[in-house]
């Protein structure tokens, strides 16, 4: 080494070399980077929080990724990177294994696709395609959806796809756990904020985009022949969509069905009444809640051990509105009869619900009266309060939605 090469220059060269060997991210790979590694992100900005993690929006240099269908030109590929809060490698490996198993089962248009994973400076990360919005944001951007076959069929198609995606998650081929027992899959946190909307997506030809189940932070493999083994007390519960809990009981895949019912009831509420109605629905449930933190605006009453009266009343009132067409009335019946049942054994499995959803969609696709016939508004039983906002079937697209599409 030349004598004149001082320590400052050596330090500079040591740091600079990491920029010269920045990695190329490849589909499905895992990377364990040294602490001094420079990553090929052109931009990085916080985006939000997901289940057990922080999510950032990052742009990868165009020469430093090889994701097949997710190729890009120009300034680089925008991705969402989830940094897990826990540094526990088991949590990271569990979520990774679930996402990997989903990919091996065959890419599903309505399930988030894992691009790659990496560990860096003591933190674990998962990389996904970057979405335009989550479903809650999407709903909030539209005053009320158009009353036409394109819009209603798109909504039904997306709901059908979400159910089918959940069914695939529940049917994952068993994987062997540490003790040699079979492990099975479930999601654990179905809600509108964990459904992502992509305006365009590889393999999707729908001009209105696609919805995907995301945020598998609570998703896991779990064991036991009944596909149920996690005690209720050991599970972290999202508040609003919490399923009924029985002390000492084990949870199973039917717990996901409760969250699915809550999600689809909110979806139909938005289709019929538009932006703002779900907030009213939440407030009505909240007025029935006590001081217990678990009974704020949840969908059930732990005292009476039943679905809250406000939830049943809301579903019945929706069915009286003009925009609640025959297919939506059937969907509301499916939600209340097969999903939002207090006792989990009374809920149907995702496979059965998927079959019902597919039948309704196919009938709506070929029968416009079933899809769009205006409700005749039959009389309600005495004592039912009528929803204050009854919008007619005229098309109405918000300015925000128009801007969203143009962008």
Buried (B, 14 or more C-beta within 10 A) or exposed (E): EEEEEEEEEEEEEEEEEBEEEBBEBEBBEEBEBEEEBBBBBBEEEEBEBBBBBBBBBBBBBBEBBEBEEBEBEEEBBBBBBBBBBBEEEEBBBBBBBBBBBBBEBEEBBBBBBBBBBBBBEEBBBBBBBBBBBBBBBBBBBBBBBBBEEEBBBBBBBBBBBBBBBBBBBBBBEBBEEEEEBBBBBBBBBBBBBBBBBBBEBBEBEBEBBBBBBBBBBBBBBBBBEEBBBBEBEEBEBBEBBBBBBEEEBBBBBBBBBBBBBBBBBBBBBBBBBBBBBBEBBEEBBBEBBEEEEBBBBBBBBBEEEBBBEBBBBBBBBBBBBBBBBBBBBBBBEBBBEBBBBBEBEEBBBBBBBBBBBBEBBEBBBEEEEBBBEBBEEEEBEEEEEEBEEBBEBEEBBBEEBEEBEEE
